[in-house]
Amino acid sequence: MQTFKGVVVSAKTPKTVKVTVEYTYHQPKYKKILQRTTKLLVHNELEGIKVGDKVEIIKSKPFSKLKHFSVVKKI
């Protein structure tokens, strides 16, 4: 399973949080390592998750059209 660590950006909806995940990749033409961020909608069953918390997320079954990850634990 794919696991990622990110920071909660939005926690407005009851069981959904928006998490930003930073990753690096190698750009072959210019031989550089670049850093990118992506925002993911994540299913949240845990209590007490708020904006600014660091969380660990895991890829899971699709919960809706845009939610394919769920929160494992708060770091």
C-alpha positions, 0 to 999 in steps of 0.5 A, a space after each residue: 500500500 502507498 503511504 504518505 505524510 502530509 499537512 491538513 489544509 482544510 477540515 470543513 466537511 465532517 468526514 473529509 480533510 484536505 491534505 497537502 503532500 510534498 514529493 520530489 522527482 527527477 527531471 531527466 532533461 535538465 538533470 534536476 531534482 524538483 519538489 512539488 506539492 499536491 492536494 488530496 481529499 482524504 477520508 477521516 474517521 478520527 476525532 480531533 484532526 484540525 488544520 495544521 496537523 501532520 497526518 499519515 494517509 494510505 491509499 484505499 478503496 474509493 469513497 467518492 469521485 475524488 476521495 481515494 485515501 484515508 487517514 491512518 494516524 495523527 503524527 
